[in-house]
Amino acid sequence: MKTAAPTNVHLVLRVNGEEQQVSFAPYKTLLEVLREDMNLTGTKHGCELGECGACAVLVEGVPVLSCLALALDCEGRAIETVEGLASGGKLHPLQAAFADLGGAQCGYCTPGILMTAKALLEREPNPSRERIKEAISGNLCRCTGYQQIYESIEEAARTIQQGSKR
């Protein structure tokens, strides 16, 4: 007699600095677990093909398309979503710059762009416009024309640098 495979896996995911026990079907993507099982809906469900970047999150500080990553593969790794950007009720400089400079219009692509930009600024505190374009080239936006996005990332870089000089 063949025994059925377990329907759910039970493990601990470290999301936005907190360890959380979660139970889910082993075939679920990280995107599905974040949105459906952890109620972290800031990460957007876009193309499901890894082409739009709306689902980008950071795994160990590296942008990952969560629609293509199995949640099982993320056990024990630091996962950061857009919900983890603000700290102590204060917006991250990227969030503030996007709000101030119109980097977000409809906002659907914004969480993925913010996370991708955060990874860039952590690696390169003062990236050129070309580096910014290259870094977010996998994040599609239908509303802004990208100019405000580039300007927002540049402004956030300046703000972060000024804050680190104090």
PyMOL commands that set and color helices and strands:
alter all, ss='L'
color gray80, all
select helices_A, chain A and resi 30-37+71-74+82-84+93-101+110-123+129-135+147-165
alter helices_A, ss='H'
color red, helices_A
select strands_A, chain A and resi 9-15+18-24+56-59+62-65+78-80
alter strands_A, ss='S'
color yellow, strands_A
deselect
rebuild
show_as cartoon
